[in-house]
Amino acid sequence: MAVITSYSTLLTEVANWLARGDLTAAIPGFVQNMEERFYRQPKNYGKWMENSLNVAISTTAEVPSDLLTLKISYLNGQSNQPLVASSLEQLLMMYPRASSSGQPKWIARDGANFVFGPVPSGSYALNGTYYAKPVALRNFDADAAAHWLIVNAPDLLLYGALLEAQPYLMNDKRLPVWQGFFDRALSEYRDLMKAQNISGGSMQTLVA
């Protein structure tokens, strides 16, 4: 076993564990698949993925390009009055566009924009915190050496990539092995995220 300190050493270690020298072109895809599955599960969102929200509101507000989901949102200067997050359908039923205006109390997403209920009647800014999709490992500066997962959860990346490799290799017998290792690493990661959220402790933030 070698120490995983970057994206390239992660690829090398995956190849070592698979004991295959002919998968150079395929292994980046295993890592990418693992990343995409990981970020599609809200249970995996942690403080290291948090980003500040500061967007001007006209009648709507632009959704950040890297947004996964909102954690909390409020109007500028009103952090003690969080906006109520809802589905678009629910918001439109509560606050029809043609007949409601005032200070926003509700928020929903409509494609590339946030919409509000009631429709804003003044000038506001949308503040808060959201979970941002991190820069992909393959695109991160310095060969992903400072990526939070590389630094803090390299085993999770390794076992996830090995698990993704098995269908490609048609090696069903190894699926339960890598699934077990991955599930344990993922459970420990989620326990850490939960502990950090409860304690309010700060964690390294990945800057895009």
PyMOL commands that set and color helices and strands:
alter all, ss='L'
color gray80, all
select helices_A, chain A and resi 7-18+27-39+42-44+47-49+88-94+137-139+141-144+148-152+154-169+172-199
alter helices_A, ss='H'
color red, helices_A
select strands_A, chain A and resi 50-57+61-62+67-75+84-85+101-102+106-110+113-117+119-120+124-132
alter strands_A, ss='S'
color yellow, strands_A
deselect
rebuild
show_as cartoon
